[in-house]
Amino acid sequence: MNIRRWVRPEVLAMAGYQPGEQPDGARPLIKLNTNENPYDAPPAVLQALTEVDCSRLRLYPEPSSRPVREAAAAAYGLRPEQILVGNGSDDLLTILMRTFVAPGATVCVPEPTYSLYHSLCQLQGGHFVGIPWHDGWQLPLSALLAQQAALLILARPNAPSGHVVPLQQVAALCQQSPGIVVLDEAYVDFADDNGLALLHTEENLVIIRTFSKSMALAGLRIGLAFASPALIEQMHKVRDSYNVNRLSQLAAVAALGNLAAYQPSLQAIRQQRQRLSSALRQRGFQVPDSQANFVLATVPPGPRSGADWLATLRQEGILVRYFGSDPALRQQLRITIGTPEEMQQLLAAIDRLLA
Ligand SMILES: Cc1ncc(COP(=O)(O)O)c(C=O)c1O
């Protein structure tokens, strides 16, 4: 069958985004591959889900997730008109592409970064330009600006490196870019600072956040976008009419009303990140300072390649993430920060492999 007649050339040409493995739970595995939170959401948040009135499930949810926008506005000192809610932040990235990237327009990112940006740009028929980070994960500011992109995306902290670009450079990007600047703050709750204050001064800035990492609700798919009311109004036109389901809206409101209850788990993850980074460095891995809930570890010199490490750790029952299709990441493993026990088991497995 010649499907080429029917499928859009952009879709035929692309490989498609490869999500990390989500095991079925049949075999006990230590899951350090997709940056979920190793701790459950606080009891008050989980409790909210048990109190759902199931007879309301036959009705559509509030189309614009108004209760979530109001709770987020109160939590982050914004107005509800400055907020759009997504079915995860991946949904918001799709909305951003569809709102701001005309066919052939340029989307520019520093690379390596979250590879979904590339896939979504291809789907949109945009022109994708990845500019390599300068040595030491420094921002290639002038090369990014030279592209005059319709959409410039910066993950801060970046994935998979975990490093953060100084906020002055984010402001400079906004001020000197002719297009929209997206600051992807998926991991910002694990970092020392965030870009929210820039919303007051930078009219072309859109910040996106997710409930999948720090908020421990990856299974519910919830994300937030913050921008000026004028930009948010246009993005509302592009989203699916009912893009966030009732259960997710309930949980999001509960999470936003219980932000303080998340602090102990965030603190524990930051502490484990420090411990794991030092322990890996002692074992010969190179690990840049991370402000996210993962580290990017370059494997020690020796016979075992990055791909070998991935495979042997899997045999030990430990899943980590490997991006070997990117030549810049062949010798690196991205390791999610887990509980102290999980980190101990990881280090014990590494010690066995190095022995
Ligand atoms: C940088 C970055 N942005 C966005 C996402 C998407 O998060 P979600 O769609 O679960 O909100 C991820 C997920 O891994 C990510 O690493």
The ligand as a Gaussian input file, in Angstrom:
#p B3LYP/6-31G(d) Opt

LIG

0 1
 C       11.964000      20.256000      29.576000
 C       10.639000      19.567000      29.594000
 N        9.558000      20.253000      29.257000
 C        8.342000      19.688000      29.228000
 C        8.167000      18.362000      29.573000
 C        6.804000      17.757000      29.456000
 O        6.162000      17.589000      30.648000
 P        4.627000      17.223000      30.732000
 O        4.052000      17.122000      29.364000
 O        4.580000      15.953000      31.486000
 O        4.020000      18.371000      31.489000
 C        9.275000      17.596000      29.935000
 C        9.102000      16.164000      30.272000
 O        9.974000      15.404000      30.449000
 C       10.541000      18.212000      29.939000
 O       11.639000      17.516000      30.252000

